[in-house]
Amino acid sequence: MQEQLFYIKGMVCERCIHAVREAIGQLGYPIQDLQLGELVLLYPTPIEAQLLQQKLEPLGFSLLQSKKSQLTRAIRELVAEVYSGHFDFPQAFRFSRLAAEKLNRSYEHISDSFSEEAGVSLENYIIRYRISKAKEMMVYNRQRVSGVAFALGFSSTAHFSRQFKQHTGLTPTYFTAIQQNKQTAQLPARS
């Protein structure tokens, strides 16, 4: 088991420690150490900070996030904004340039921090996000492959198709056909 450290804002007394211990106990996480403002949990897999926050908030406490966690969250939000399908990609767009400008840090620092915190490279995270968004757009919005490629900032439909097939094992057209067949099969027969 590994340790994960969390900083908690608002803990001022022994009753606070008792209340936090009880709330975390309800989640079933083994507590390694608990002091005013600090919680160390043991875990086999990383613990979702959001779940802890939901348990602590009604008690009047909140999690303090490290600078690295804050940067990772800002990067995820920027990726979601840029690859939402509604971003107006300028000529010769580079996510690295935009991220460095918006987050006021070198892209190398941004990428390294993200990889360390998220456990996946920023480039892999972005491509997985784009492929996931593409699936959503093709299935639920019924957008054409070329429209999806354009909306998600791929250099061409062919480039998008190659990336999609590399990550899913299917061409975008075949993926869409399979999803439409599934939806058709689930519709009740008309009388």
Rosetta blueprint (number, residue, H / E / L):
1 M L
2 Q E
3 E E
4 Q E
5 L E
6 F E
7 Y E
8 I E
9 K E
10 G L
11 M L
12 V L
13 C L
14 E H
15 R H
16 C H
17 I H
18 H H
19 A H
20 V H
21 R H
22 E H
23 A H
24 I H
25 G H
26 Q H
27 L H
28 G L
29 Y L
30 P L
31 I E
32 Q E
33 D E
34 L E
35 Q E
36 L L
37 G L
38 E E
39 L E
40 V E
41 L E
42 L E
43 Y E
44 P L
45 T L
46 P L
47 I L
48 E L
49 A H
50 Q H
51 L H
52 L H
53 Q H
54 Q H
55 K H
56 L H
57 E H
58 P H
59 L H
60 G L
61 F L
62 S E
63 L E
64 L E
65 Q L
66 S L
67 K H
68 K H
69 S H
70 Q H
71 L H
72 T H
73 R H
74 A H
75 I H
76 R H
77 E H
78 L H
79 V H
80 A H
81 E H
82 V H
83 Y L
84 S L
85 G L
86 H L
87 F L
88 D L
89 F L
90 P L
91 Q L
92 A L
93 F L
94 R L
95 F H
96 S H
97 R H
98 L H
99 A H
100 A H
101 E H
102 K H
103 L H
104 N L
105 R L
106 S L
107 Y H
108 E H
109 H H
110 I H
111 S H
112 D H
113 S H
114 F H
115 S H
116 E H
117 E H
118 A H
119 G L
120 V L
121 S L
122 L H
123 E H
124 N H
125 Y H
126 I H
127 I H
128 R H
129 Y H
130 R H
131 I H
132 S H
133 K H
134 A H
135 K H
136 E H
137 M H
138 M H
139 V H
140 Y L
141 N L
142 R L
143 Q L
144 R L
145 V H
146 S H
147 G H
148 V H
149 A H
150 F H
151 A H
152 L L
153 G L
154 F L
155 S L
156 S L
157 T H
158 A H
159 H H
160 F H
161 S H
162 R H
163 Q H
164 F H
165 K H
166 Q H
167 H H
168 T H
169 G L
170 L L
171 T L
172 P H
173 T H
174 Y H
175 F H
176 T H
177 A H
178 I H
179 Q H
180 Q H
181 N H
182 K H
183 Q H
184 T H
185 A H
186 Q H
187 L L
188 P L
189 A L
190 R L
191 S L
